[in-house]
Amino acid sequence: MNKKLLAVISLLAISTPSFAAYEEIQCSTDKAFQANSCNQCFDWGSKVQGDNLWLLTDLWMNVTDVSKILYKEEQKDPYMVNLSPTNVTWTQTPNSDKFWEYTDELNALYSEKDFGYILAAWKSVTWIKSSLSHAYKLEKNNAKSGENIGMLIYPIVSHNILANGEVSMEDSNSHLECVLFKSADASTPEVIIAETPKKLPQTWPAEFMMLIIIAMISSFWILKIRSKS
């Protein structure tokens, strides 16, 4: 089902990944989604040992007819869940608490009056991103091909703004968006060696020969002019 259509049906303010590699799937397709209480589910295919996940971003969408407000102090950074801790090791590169940062687009929505970030009805914004040069790395992978090895979870909490301008703290919209990774076949890729050409190409093109002829003619006229003077 189309991601936007699903959001309209649910009538919730949700977060949606903006990275094109994500493919939305039904949460019922894998028990790992249910085990992590996921509200919206995505598949990012298979990964091999040494893979890095960087330039990660997330889209906050308000698909309701009321404005929403987000408070930074209520948010929890996105996090990686190791689904095969015996066979797999995920690391952060570099290992820093500044892995995630809020975007300029979100900061532009700040309301000094309400002390939060207001997203109008039927609008969206890229609200969080991984810091430049920061990545999740699949440091070790001894899992079987097709086995679940990781899940990146984006949590977000927002609130409705009522018609009178007050914020409804009772009906907070908590949303967990989950991106699943599976183990790839770690077989050695085929190395293709290019065959050496049997005959080398010409290295003296006609344009180069023409330049030499022009230079010789120019030198002849320069010497003739000097001899007359």
Order of alpha helices (4+ residues) and beta strands (2+ residues): alpha-beta-beta-alpha-beta-beta-beta-beta-beta-beta-beta-alpha-beta-beta-beta-beta-beta-beta-alpha
